[in-house]
Amino acid sequence: MQPTIRTYMLVDLKCYMCGATAGSIEREQGNATPRVALERAGNVGMIDAWQTSRLRCPRCGGSVYVDQVEIVERRVEPVEWEDDGPRRGRPPKWLVEQRRRKQQRELSA
């Protein structure tokens, strides 16, 4: 399977009153849903894009503004567990059964 590259927009939020970093917003480019990921004080949650105008500083309650916008590309590679080499010890029963079925399909085809 081929890796996919996804483009995200990362936005830092700053407070007008105290100047503290109020959080950050992350949104995938080309995503049709109007949801964004909001990170504040280490907690991540999803909110609607129109709710971002109501965000306030968690420290002083002041209004926030966009300080820095960054476009980031992330490479997502699918995990192929079958590509791993053999491990030490006896394999679990479910894996033995899965290998047996796969081998029967290959012989019958």
Jmol script that loads the backbone (N, CA, C; Angstrom):
load data "model"
ATOM      1  N   MET A   1       0.830  -1.181   0.000  1.00  0.00           N
ATOM      2  CA  MET A   1       0.000   0.000   0.000  1.00  0.00           C
ATOM      3  C   MET A   1       0.877   1.248   0.000  1.00  0.00           C
ATOM      4  N   GLN A   2       0.448   2.239  -0.725  1.00  0.00           N
ATOM      5  CA  GLN A   2       1.197   3.475  -0.857  1.00  0.00           C
ATOM      6  C   GLN A   2       0.923   4.410   0.320  1.00  0.00           C
ATOM      7  N   PRO A   3       1.943   5.139   0.766  1.00  0.00           N
ATOM      8  CA  PRO A   3       1.705   6.144   1.816  1.00  0.00           C
ATOM      9  C   PRO A   3       0.913   7.319   1.250  1.00  0.00           C
ATOM     10  N   THR A   4       0.125   7.960   2.096  1.00  0.00           N
ATOM     11  CA  THR A   4      -0.635   9.127   1.685  1.00  0.00           C
ATOM     12  C   THR A   4      -0.054  10.363   2.371  1.00  0.00           C
ATOM     13  N   ILE A   5      -0.142  11.471   1.675  1.00  0.00           N
ATOM     14  CA  ILE A   5       0.339  12.737   2.224  1.00  0.00           C
ATOM     15  C   ILE A   5      -0.868  13.635   2.436  1.00  0.00           C
ATOM     16  N   ARG A   6      -1.061  14.072   3.667  1.00  0.00           N
ATOM     17  CA  ARG A   6      -2.181  14.943   4.015  1.00  0.00           C
ATOM     18  C   ARG A   6      -1.645  16.314   4.390  1.00  0.00           C
ATOM     19  N   THR A   7      -2.365  17.350   3.970  1.00  0.00           N
ATOM     20  CA  THR A   7      -1.961  18.719   4.227  1.00  0.00           C
ATOM     21  C   THR A   7      -2.847  19.305   5.319  1.00  0.00           C
ATOM     22  N   TYR A   8      -2.222  19.874   6.337  1.00  0.00           N
ATOM     23  CA  TYR A   8      -2.929  20.470   7.462  1.00  0.00           C
ATOM     24  C   TYR A   8      -2.548  21.933   7.602  1.00  0.00           C
ATOM     25  N   MET A   9      -3.475  22.735   8.105  1.00  0.00           N
ATOM     26  CA  MET A   9      -3.214  24.121   8.431  1.00  0.00           C
ATOM     27  C   MET A   9      -3.191  24.236   9.955  1.00  0.00           C
ATOM     28  N   LEU A  10      -2.082  24.709  10.498  1.00  0.00           N
ATOM     29  CA  LEU A  10      -1.922  24.889  11.941  1.00  0.00           C
ATOM     30  C   LEU A  10      -1.918  26.384  12.242  1.00  0.00           C
ATOM     31  N   VAL A  11      -2.743  26.794  13.201  1.00  0.00           N
ATOM     32  CA  VAL A  11      -2.900  28.204  13.552  1.00  0.00           C
ATOM     33  C   VAL A  11      -2.674  28.363  15.049  1.00  0.00           C
ATOM     34  N   ASP A  12      -1.791  29.293  15.434  1.00  0.00           N
ATOM     35  CA  ASP A  12      -1.577  29.622  16.845  1.00  0.00           C
ATOM     36  C   ASP A  12      -2.475  30.784  17.224  1.00  0.00           C
ATOM     37  N   LEU A  13      -3.079  30.702  18.409  1.00  0.00           N
ATOM     38  CA  LEU A  13      -3.964  31.751  18.912  1.00  0.00           C
ATOM     39  C   LEU A  13      -3.287  32.476  20.069  1.00  0.00           C
ATOM     40  N   LYS A  14      -3.311  33.815  20.034  1.00  0.00           N
ATOM     41  CA  LYS A  14      -2.743  34.643  21.103  1.00  0.00           C
ATOM     42  C   LYS A  14      -3.827  35.543  21.668  1.00  0.00           C
ATOM     43  N   CYS A  15      -3.646  35.957  22.917  1.00  0.00           N
ATOM     44  CA  CYS A  15      -4.602  36.829  23.593  1.00  0.00           C
ATOM     45  C   CYS A  15      -4.238  38.290  23.358  1.00  0.00           C
ATOM     46  N   TYR A  16      -5.241  39.110  23.065  1.00  0.00           N
ATOM     47  CA  TYR A  16      -5.031  40.551  22.906  1.00  0.00           C
ATOM     48  C   TYR A  16      -4.644  41.212  24.224  1.00  0.00           C
ATOM     49  N   MET A  17      -5.239  40.775  25.312  1.00  0.00           N
ATOM     50  CA  MET A  17      -5.054  41.472  26.586  1.00  0.00           C
ATOM     51  C   MET A  17      -3.753  41.109  27.300  1.00  0.00           C
ATOM     52  N   CYS A  18      -3.490  39.807  27.466  1.00  0.00           N
ATOM     53  CA  CYS A  18      -2.313  39.415  28.244  1.00  0.00           C
ATOM     54  C   CYS A  18      -1.156  38.911  27.381  1.00  0.00           C
ATOM     55  N   GLY A  19      -1.401  38.623  26.112  1.00  0.00           N
ATOM     56  CA  GLY A  19      -0.336  38.182  25.218  1.00  0.00           C
ATOM     57  C   GLY A  19       0.029  36.721  25.354  1.00  0.00           C
ATOM     58  N   ALA A  20      -0.688  35.963  26.171  1.00  0.00           N
ATOM     59  CA  ALA A  20      -0.392  34.552  26.364  1.00  0.00           C
ATOM     60  C   ALA A  20      -0.888  33.736  25.175  1.00  0.00           C
ATOM     61  N   THR A  21      -0.266  32.606  24.951  1.00  0.00           N
ATOM     62  CA  THR A  21      -0.730  31.690  23.912  1.00  0.00           C
ATOM     63  C   THR A  21      -2.003  31.024  24.412  1.00  0.00           C
ATOM     64  N   ALA A  22      -3.079  31.195  23.669  1.00  0.00           N
ATOM     65  CA  ALA A  22      -4.385  30.700  24.110  1.00  0.00           C
ATOM     66  C   ALA A  22      -4.702  29.317  23.552  1.00  0.00           C
ATOM     67  N   GLY A  23      -3.900  28.803  22.652  1.00  0.00           N
ATOM     68  CA  GLY A  23      -4.138  27.482  22.086  1.00  0.00           C
ATOM     69  C   GLY A  23      -3.745  27.446  20.631  1.00  0.00           C
ATOM     70  N   SER A  24      -4.144  26.377  19.963  1.00  0.00           N
ATOM     71  CA  SER A  24      -3.871  26.239  18.537  1.00  0.00           C
ATOM     72  C   SER A  24      -5.020  25.496  17.878  1.00  0.00           C
ATOM     73  N   ILE A  25      -5.186  25.757  16.588  1.00  0.00           N
ATOM     74  CA  ILE A  25      -6.245  25.133  15.798  1.00  0.00           C
ATOM     75  C   ILE A  25      -5.583  24.368  14.662  1.00  0.00           C
ATOM     76  N   GLU A  26      -6.128  23.179  14.374  1.00  0.00           N
ATOM     77  CA  GLU A  26      -5.613  22.351  13.287  1.00  0.00           C
ATOM     78  C   GLU A  26      -6.775  21.925  12.404  1.00  0.00           C
ATOM     79  N   ARG A  27      -6.595  22.065  11.082  1.00  0.00           N
ATOM     80  CA  ARG A  27      -7.636  21.661  10.141  1.00  0.00           C
ATOM     81  C   ARG A  27      -6.997  21.049   8.920  1.00  0.00           C
ATOM     82  N   GLU A  28      -7.580  19.931   8.465  1.00  0.00           N
ATOM     83  CA  GLU A  28      -7.072  19.276   7.272  1.00  0.00           C
ATOM     84  C   GLU A  28      -7.565  20.014   6.034  1.00  0.00           C
ATOM     85  N   GLN A  29      -6.664  20.298   5.109  1.00  0.00           N
ATOM     86  CA  GLN A  29      -7.017  20.984   3.873  1.00  0.00           C
ATOM     87  C   GLN A  29      -7.844  20.052   2.999  1.00  0.00           C
ATOM     88  N   GLY A  30      -8.862  20.585   2.371  1.00  0.00           N
ATOM     89  CA  GLY A  30      -9.698  19.789   1.481  1.00  0.00           C
ATOM     90  C   GLY A  30     -10.754  18.973   2.205  1.00  0.00           C
ATOM     91  N   ASN A  31     -10.844  19.092   3.507  1.00  0.00           N
ATOM     92  CA  ASN A  31     -11.838  18.358   4.282  1.00  0.00           C
ATOM     93  C   ASN A  31     -13.180  19.095   4.183  1.00  0.00           C
ATOM     94  N   ALA A  32     -14.229  18.390   3.805  1.00  0.00           N
ATOM     95  CA  ALA A  32     -15.534  19.020   3.587  1.00  0.00           C
ATOM     96  C   ALA A  32     -16.253  19.348   4.895  1.00  0.00           C
ATOM     97  N   THR A  33     -15.909  18.674   5.980  1.00  0.00           N
ATOM     98  CA  THR A  33     -16.601  18.934   7.242  1.00  0.00           C
ATOM     99  C   THR A  33     -16.074  20.213   7.869  1.00  0.00           C
ATOM    100  N   PRO A  34     -16.947  21.030   8.424  1.00  0.00           N
ATOM    101  CA  PRO A  34     -16.508  22.295   9.024  1.00  0.00           C
ATOM    102  C   PRO A  34     -16.032  22.123  10.465  1.00  0.00           C
ATOM    103  N   ARG A  35     -15.328  21.038  10.771  1.00  0.00           N
ATOM    104  CA  ARG A  35     -14.833  20.787  12.124  1.00  0.00           C
ATOM    105  C   ARG A  35     -13.328  21.044  12.157  1.00  0.00           C
ATOM    106  N   VAL A  36     -12.870  21.594  13.271  1.00  0.00           N
ATOM    107  CA  VAL A  36     -11.446  21.838  13.475  1.00  0.00           C
ATOM    108  C   VAL A  36     -11.050  21.256  14.824  1.00  0.00           C
ATOM    109  N   ALA A  37      -9.773  20.896  14.935  1.00  0.00           N
ATOM    110  CA  ALA A  37      -9.239  20.393  16.198  1.00  0.00           C
ATOM    111  C   ALA A  37      -8.672  21.574  16.975  1.00  0.00           C
ATOM    112  N   LEU A  38      -9.096  21.716  18.214  1.00  0.00           N
ATOM    113  CA  LEU A  38      -8.653  22.815  19.075  1.00  0.00           C
ATOM    114  C   LEU A  38      -7.850  22.231  20.227  1.00  0.00           C
ATOM    115  N   GLU A  39      -6.623  22.720  20.404  1.00  0.00           N
ATOM    116  CA  GLU A  39      -5.778  22.276  21.518  1.00  0.00           C
ATOM    117  C   GLU A  39      -5.592  23.436  22.474  1.00  0.00           C
ATOM    118  N   ARG A  40      -5.974  23.209  23.734  1.00  0.00           N
ATOM    119  CA  ARG A  40      -5.812  24.217  24.786  1.00  0.00           C
ATOM    120  C   ARG A  40      -5.291  23.541  26.036  1.00  0.00           C
ATOM    121  N   ALA A  41      -4.153  23.980  26.493  1.00  0.00           N
ATOM    122  CA  ALA A  41      -3.537  23.466  27.724  1.00  0.00           C
ATOM    123  C   ALA A  41      -3.373  21.951  27.695  1.00  0.00           C
ATOM    124  N   GLY A  42      -2.983  21.416  26.549  1.00  0.00           N
ATOM    125  CA  GLY A  42      -2.754  19.987  26.428  1.00  0.00           C
ATOM    126  C   GLY A  42      -3.985  19.163  26.143  1.00  0.00           C
ATOM    127  N   ASN A  43      -5.169  19.736  26.198  1.00  0.00           N
ATOM    128  CA  ASN A  43      -6.408  19.020  25.894  1.00  0.00           C
ATOM    129  C   ASN A  43      -6.801  19.290  24.449  1.00  0.00           C
ATOM    130  N   VAL A  44      -7.181  18.234  23.737  1.00  0.00           N
ATOM    131  CA  VAL A  44      -7.564  18.360  22.333  1.00  0.00           C
ATOM    132  C   VAL A  44      -9.037  18.022  22.201  1.00  0.00           C
ATOM    133  N   GLY A  45      -9.754  18.859  21.474  1.00  0.00           N
ATOM    134  CA  GLY A  45     -11.171  18.628  21.234  1.00  0.00           C
ATOM    135  C   GLY A  45     -11.550  19.097  19.847  1.00  0.00           C
ATOM    136  N   MET A  46     -12.728  18.694  19.393  1.00  0.00           N
ATOM    137  CA  MET A  46     -13.226  19.094  18.077  1.00  0.00           C
ATOM    138  C   MET A  46     -14.345  20.113  18.270  1.00  0.00           C
ATOM    139  N   ILE A  47     -14.302  21.192  17.479  1.00  0.00           N
ATOM    140  CA  ILE A  47     -15.363  22.190  17.509  1.00  0.00           C
ATOM    141  C   ILE A  47     -15.715  22.560  16.070  1.00  0.00           C
ATOM    142  N   ASP A  48     -16.876  23.172  15.880  1.00  0.00           N
ATOM    143  CA  ASP A  48     -17.257  23.666  14.565  1.00  0.00           C
ATOM    144  C   ASP A  48     -16.438  24.911  14.248  1.00  0.00           C
ATOM    145  N   ALA A  49     -16.170  25.124  12.960  1.00  0.00           N
ATOM    146  CA  ALA A  49     -15.334  26.260  12.542  1.00  0.00           C
ATOM    147  C   ALA A  49     -15.962  27.594  12.918  1.00  0.00           C
ATOM    148  N   TRP A  50     -17.280  27.696  12.880  1.00  0.00           N
ATOM    149  CA  TRP A  50     -17.932  28.966  13.192  1.00  0.00           C
ATOM    150  C   TRP A  50     -17.829  29.308  14.680  1.00  0.00           C
ATOM    151  N   GLN A  51     -17.549  28.329  15.532  1.00  0.00           N
ATOM    152  CA  GLN A  51     -17.410  28.586  16.969  1.00  0.00           C
ATOM    153  C   GLN A  51     -16.063  29.199  17.333  1.00  0.00           C
ATOM    154  N   THR A  52     -15.126  29.239  16.396  1.00  0.00           N
ATOM    155  CA  THR A  52     -13.802  29.782  16.712  1.00  0.00           C
ATOM    156  C   THR A  52     -13.856  31.282  16.990  1.00  0.00           C
ATOM    157  N   SER A  53     -14.867  31.970  16.491  1.00  0.00           N
ATOM    158  CA  SER A  53     -14.973  33.409  16.759  1.00  0.00           C
ATOM    159  C   SER A  53     -15.353  33.689  18.212  1.00  0.00           C
ATOM    160  N   ARG A  54     -15.829  32.697  18.923  1.00  0.00           N
ATOM    161  CA  ARG A  54     -16.236  32.861  20.323  1.00  0.00           C
ATOM    162  C   ARG A  54     -15.155  32.427  21.316  1.00  0.00           C
ATOM    163  N   LEU A  55     -13.984  32.049  20.827  1.00  0.00           N
ATOM    164  CA  LEU A  55     -12.926  31.585  21.721  1.00  0.00           C
ATOM    165  C   LEU A  55     -12.396  32.725  22.573  1.00  0.00           C
ATOM    166  N   ARG A  56     -12.062  32.415  23.809  1.00  0.00           N
ATOM    167  CA  ARG A  56     -11.517  33.381  24.754  1.00  0.00           C
ATOM    168  C   ARG A  56     -10.236  32.811  25.361  1.00  0.00           C
ATOM    169  N   CYS A  57      -9.437  33.683  25.896  1.00  0.00           N
ATOM    170  CA  CYS A  57      -8.193  33.299  26.566  1.00  0.00           C
ATOM    171  C   CYS A  57      -8.532  32.563  27.864  1.00  0.00           C
ATOM    172  N   PRO A  58      -7.951  31.390  28.101  1.00  0.00           N
ATOM    173  CA  PRO A  58      -8.244  30.678  29.353  1.00  0.00           C
ATOM    174  C   PRO A  58      -7.604  31.345  30.576  1.00  0.00           C
ATOM    175  N   ARG A  59      -6.645  32.216  30.350  1.00  0.00           N
ATOM    176  CA  ARG A  59      -5.941  32.864  31.456  1.00  0.00           C
ATOM    177  C   ARG A  59      -6.669  34.109  31.969  1.00  0.00           C
ATOM    178  N   CYS A  60      -7.072  35.015  31.036  1.00  0.00           N
ATOM    179  CA  CYS A  60      -7.674  36.275  31.481  1.00  0.00           C
ATOM    180  C   CYS A  60      -9.073  36.514  30.922  1.00  0.00           C
ATOM    181  N   GLY A  61      -9.507  35.693  29.971  1.00  0.00           N
ATOM    182  CA  GLY A  61     -10.837  35.849  29.390  1.00  0.00           C
ATOM    183  C   GLY A  61     -10.891  36.841  28.244  1.00  0.00           C
ATOM    184  N   GLY A  62      -9.741  37.325  27.781  1.00  0.00           N
ATOM    185  CA  GLY A  62      -9.698  38.275  26.674  1.00  0.00           C
ATOM    186  C   GLY A  62      -9.929  37.594  25.334  1.00  0.00           C
ATOM    187  N   SER A  63     -10.168  38.403  24.310  1.00  0.00           N
ATOM    188  CA  SER A  63     -10.376  37.847  22.972  1.00  0.00           C
ATOM    189  C   SER A  63      -9.038  37.437  22.375  1.00  0.00           C
ATOM    190  N   VAL A  64      -9.082  36.512  21.429  1.00  0.00           N
ATOM    191  CA  VAL A  64      -7.866  35.957  20.836  1.00  0.00           C
ATOM    192  C   VAL A  64      -7.774  36.334  19.370  1.00  0.00           C
ATOM    193  N   TYR A  65      -6.554  36.293  18.853  1.00  0.00           N
ATOM    194  CA  TYR A  65      -6.314  36.546  17.434  1.00  0.00           C
ATOM    195  C   TYR A  65      -5.357  35.499  16.892  1.00  0.00           C
ATOM    196  N   VAL A  66      -5.328  35.381  15.560  1.00  0.00           N
ATOM    197  CA  VAL A  66      -4.451  34.422  14.897  1.00  0.00           C
ATOM    198  C   VAL A  66      -3.057  35.022  14.845  1.00  0.00           C
ATOM    199  N   ASP A  67      -2.104  34.345  15.434  1.00  0.00           N
ATOM    200  CA  ASP A  67      -0.739  34.857  15.490  1.00  0.00           C
ATOM    201  C   ASP A  67       0.119  34.311  14.361  1.00  0.00           C
ATOM    202  N   GLN A  68       0.058  33.018  14.134  1.00  0.00           N
ATOM    203  CA  GLN A  68       0.930  32.404  13.138  1.00  0.00           C
ATOM    204  C   GLN A  68       0.164  31.303  12.423  1.00  0.00           C
ATOM    205  N   VAL A  69       0.270  31.267  11.098  1.00  0.00           N
ATOM    206  CA  VAL A  69      -0.366  30.237  10.287  1.00  0.00           C
ATOM    207  C   VAL A  69       0.735  29.433   9.618  1.00  0.00           C
ATOM    208  N   GLU A  70       0.628  28.109   9.702  1.00  0.00           N
ATOM    209  CA  GLU A  70       1.640  27.231   9.131  1.00  0.00           C
ATOM    210  C   GLU A  70       0.947  26.107   8.371  1.00  0.00           C
ATOM    211  N   ILE A  71       1.427  25.823   7.169  1.00  0.00           N
ATOM    212  CA  ILE A  71       0.916  24.714   6.366  1.00  0.00           C
ATOM    213  C   ILE A  71       1.892  23.553   6.522  1.00  0.00           C
ATOM    214  N   VAL A  72       1.379  22.402   6.959  1.00  0.00           N
ATOM    215  CA  VAL A  72       2.210  21.238   7.247  1.00  0.00           C
ATOM    216  C   VAL A  72       1.708  20.053   6.439  1.00  0.00           C
ATOM    217  N   GLU A  73       2.636  19.310   5.844  1.00  0.00           N
ATOM    218  CA  GLU A  73       2.290  18.072   5.154  1.00  0.00           C
ATOM    219  C   GLU A  73       2.757  16.905   6.005  1.00  0.00           C
ATOM    220  N   ARG A  74       1.841  15.966   6.234  1.00  0.00           N
ATOM    221  CA  ARG A  74       2.164  14.778   7.038  1.00  0.00           C
ATOM    222  C   ARG A  74       2.037  13.537   6.176  1.00  0.00           C
ATOM    223  N   ARG A  75       3.011  12.686   6.279  1.00  0.00           N
ATOM    224  CA  ARG A  75       3.022  11.431   5.532  1.00  0.00           C
ATOM    225  C   ARG A  75       2.473  10.337   6.437  1.00  0.00           C
ATOM    226  N   VAL A  76       1.427   9.662   5.962  1.00  0.00           N
ATOM    227  CA  VAL A  76       0.786   8.598   6.723  1.00  0.00           C
ATOM    228  C   VAL A  76       1.032   7.290   5.986  1.00  0.00           C
ATOM    229  N   GLU A  77       1.742   6.386   6.635  1.00  0.00           N
ATOM    230  CA  GLU A  77       2.051   5.105   6.012  1.00  0.00           C
ATOM    231  C   GLU A  77       1.199   4.018   6.642  1.00  0.00           C
ATOM    232  N   PRO A  78       0.541   3.207   5.807  1.00  0.00           N
ATOM    233  CA  PRO A  78      -0.245   2.107   6.356  1.00  0.00           C
ATOM    234  C   PRO A  78       0.672   1.040   6.960  1.00  0.00           C
ATOM    235  N   VAL A  79       0.197   0.422   8.005  1.00  0.00           N
ATOM    236  CA  VAL A  79       0.984  -0.594   8.698  1.00  0.00           C
ATOM    237  C   VAL A  79       0.646  -1.962   8.107  1.00  0.00           C
ATOM    238  N   GLU A  80       1.671  -2.657   7.687  1.00  0.00           N
ATOM    239  CA  GLU A  80       1.515  -4.015   7.157  1.00  0.00           C
ATOM    240  C   GLU A  80       2.141  -4.988   8.149  1.00  0.00           C
ATOM    241  N   TRP A  81       1.297  -5.637   8.912  1.00  0.00           N
ATOM    242  CA  TRP A  81       1.800  -6.556   9.931  1.00  0.00           C
ATOM    243  C   TRP A  81       2.351  -7.835   9.325  1.00  0.00           C
ATOM    244  N   GLU A  82       1.875  -8.197   8.148  1.00  0.00           N
ATOM    245  CA  GLU A  82       2.357  -9.427   7.524  1.00  0.00           C
ATOM    246  C   GLU A  82       3.776  -9.280   7.001  1.00  0.00           C
ATOM    247  N   ASP A  83       4.251  -8.064   6.816  1.00  0.00           N
ATOM    248  CA  ASP A  83       5.607  -7.852   6.321  1.00  0.00           C
ATOM    249  C   ASP A  83       6.656  -8.075   7.395  1.00  0.00           C
ATOM    250  N   ASP A  84       6.246  -8.105   8.665  1.00  0.00           N
ATOM    251  CA  ASP A  84       7.194  -8.347   9.744  1.00  0.00           C
ATOM    252  C   ASP A  84       7.725  -9.772   9.638  1.00  0.00           C
ATOM    253  N   GLY A  85       8.963  -9.925  10.027  1.00  0.00           N
ATOM    254  CA  GLY A  85       9.579 -11.247   9.993  1.00  0.00           C
ATOM    255  C   GLY A  85       9.050 -12.134  11.107  1.00  0.00           C
ATOM    256  N   PRO A  86       9.441 -13.395  11.087  1.00  0.00           N
ATOM    257  CA  PRO A  86       8.980 -14.311  12.143  1.00  0.00           C
ATOM    258  C   PRO A  86       9.557 -13.918  13.503  1.00  0.00           C
ATOM    259  N   ARG A  87       8.773 -14.198  14.526  1.00  0.00           N
ATOM    260  CA  ARG A  87       9.194 -13.891  15.886  1.00  0.00           C
ATOM    261  C   ARG A  87       9.550 -15.177  16.611  1.00  0.00           C
ATOM    262  N   ARG A  88      10.189 -15.035  17.729  1.00  0.00           N
ATOM    263  CA  ARG A  88      10.545 -16.205  18.528  1.00  0.00           C
ATOM    264  C   ARG A  88       9.317 -16.724  19.250  1.00  0.00           C
ATOM    265  N   GLY A  89       9.308 -18.010  19.511  1.00  0.00           N
ATOM    266  CA  GLY A  89       8.217 -18.608  20.263  1.00  0.00           C
ATOM    267  C   GLY A  89       7.113 -19.141  19.370  1.00  0.00           C
ATOM    268  N   ARG A  90       6.144 -19.729  20.008  1.00  0.00           N
ATOM    269  CA  ARG A  90       5.023 -20.320  19.294  1.00  0.00           C
ATOM    270  C   ARG A  90       4.024 -19.230  18.904  1.00  0.00           C
ATOM    271  N   PRO A  91       3.564 -19.236  17.641  1.00  0.00           N
ATOM    272  CA  PRO A  91       2.604 -18.215  17.223  1.00  0.00           C
ATOM    273  C   PRO A  91       1.235 -18.479  17.836  1.00  0.00           C
ATOM    274  N   PRO A  92       0.416 -17.431  18.010  1.00  0.00           N
ATOM    275  CA  PRO A  92      -0.926 -17.628  18.553  1.00  0.00           C
ATOM    276  C   PRO A  92      -1.802 -18.434  17.592  1.00  0.00           C
ATOM    277  N   LYS A  93      -2.823 -19.075  18.147  1.00  0.00           N
ATOM    278  CA  LYS A  93      -3.689 -19.943  17.344  1.00  0.00           C
ATOM    279  C   LYS A  93      -4.374 -19.189  16.214  1.00  0.00           C
ATOM    280  N   TRP A  94      -4.805 -17.931  16.487  1.00  0.00           N
ATOM    281  CA  TRP A  94      -5.497 -17.176  15.451  1.00  0.00           C
ATOM    282  C   TRP A  94      -4.583 -16.909  14.263  1.00  0.00           C
ATOM    283  N   LEU A  95      -3.275 -16.726  14.521  1.00  0.00           N
ATOM    284  CA  LEU A  95      -2.335 -16.468  13.442  1.00  0.00           C
ATOM    285  C   LEU A  95      -2.057 -17.735  12.645  1.00  0.00           C
ATOM    286  N   VAL A  96      -1.968 -18.863  13.327  1.00  0.00           N
ATOM    287  CA  VAL A  96      -1.770 -20.144  12.639  1.00  0.00           C
ATOM    288  C   VAL A  96      -2.953 -20.424  11.719  1.00  0.00           C
ATOM    289  N   GLU A  97      -4.165 -20.196  12.221  1.00  0.00           N
ATOM    290  CA  GLU A  97      -5.373 -20.407  11.420  1.00  0.00           C
ATOM    291  C   GLU A  97      -5.422 -19.458  10.224  1.00  0.00           C
ATOM    292  N   GLN A  98      -5.053 -18.207  10.437  1.00  0.00           N
ATOM    293  CA  GLN A  98      -5.048 -17.221   9.359  1.00  0.00           C
ATOM    294  C   GLN A  98      -4.042 -17.609   8.268  1.00  0.00           C
ATOM    295  N   ARG A  99      -2.876 -18.056   8.662  1.00  0.00           N
ATOM    296  CA  ARG A  99      -1.864 -18.482   7.684  1.00  0.00           C
ATOM    297  C   ARG A  99      -2.319 -19.725   6.924  1.00  0.00           C
ATOM    298  N   ARG A 100      -2.997 -20.646   7.639  1.00  0.00           N
ATOM    299  CA  ARG A 100      -3.474 -21.862   6.990  1.00  0.00           C
ATOM    300  C   ARG A 100      -4.517 -21.517   5.927  1.00  0.00           C
ATOM    301  N   ARG A 101      -5.474 -20.610   6.257  1.00  0.00           N
ATOM    302  CA  ARG A 101      -6.495 -20.206   5.279  1.00  0.00           C
ATOM    303  C   ARG A 101      -5.872 -19.490   4.080  1.00  0.00           C
ATOM    304  N   LYS A 102      -4.888 -18.669   4.337  1.00  0.00           N
ATOM    305  CA  LYS A 102      -4.240 -17.937   3.253  1.00  0.00           C
ATOM    306  C   LYS A 102      -3.505 -18.904   2.328  1.00  0.00           C
ATOM    307  N   GLN A 103      -2.854 -19.879   2.914  1.00  0.00           N
ATOM    308  CA  GLN A 103      -2.140 -20.867   2.117  1.00  0.00           C
ATOM    309  C   GLN A 103      -3.109 -21.709   1.286  1.00  0.00           C
ATOM    310  N   GLN A 104      -4.266 -22.079   1.839  1.00  0.00           N
ATOM    311  CA  GLN A 104      -5.271 -22.846   1.085  1.00  0.00           C
ATOM    312  C   GLN A 104      -5.809 -22.026  -0.081  1.00  0.00           C
ATOM    313  N   ARG A 105      -6.045 -20.734   0.126  1.00  0.00           N
ATOM    314  CA  ARG A 105      -6.522 -19.879  -0.969  1.00  0.00           C
ATOM    315  C   ARG A 105      -5.498 -19.797  -2.090  1.00  0.00           C
ATOM    316  N   GLU A 106      -4.215 -19.712  -1.739  1.00  0.00           N
ATOM    317  CA  GLU A 106      -3.177 -19.618  -2.753  1.00  0.00           C
ATOM    318  C   GLU A 106      -3.055 -20.922  -3.546  1.00  0.00           C
ATOM    319  N   LEU A 107      -3.234 -22.059  -2.881  1.00  0.00           N
ATOM    320  CA  LEU A 107      -3.142 -23.344  -3.576  1.00  0.00           C
ATOM    321  C   LEU A 107      -4.348 -23.590  -4.484  1.00  0.00           C
ATOM    322  N   SER A 108      -5.528 -23.135  -4.064  1.00  0.00           N
ATOM    323  CA  SER A 108      -6.726 -23.375  -4.858  1.00  0.00           C
ATOM    324  C   SER A 108      -6.826 -22.399  -6.040  1.00  0.00           C
ATOM    325  N   ALA A 109      -6.132 -21.306  -5.999  1.00  0.00           N
ATOM    326  CA  ALA A 109      -6.216 -20.307  -7.090  1.00  0.00           C
ATOM    327  C   ALA A 109      -5.311 -20.625  -8.254  1.00  0.00           C
TER     328      ALA A 109
END
end "model"
wireframe off; spacefill off
backbone 0.3
color backbone group
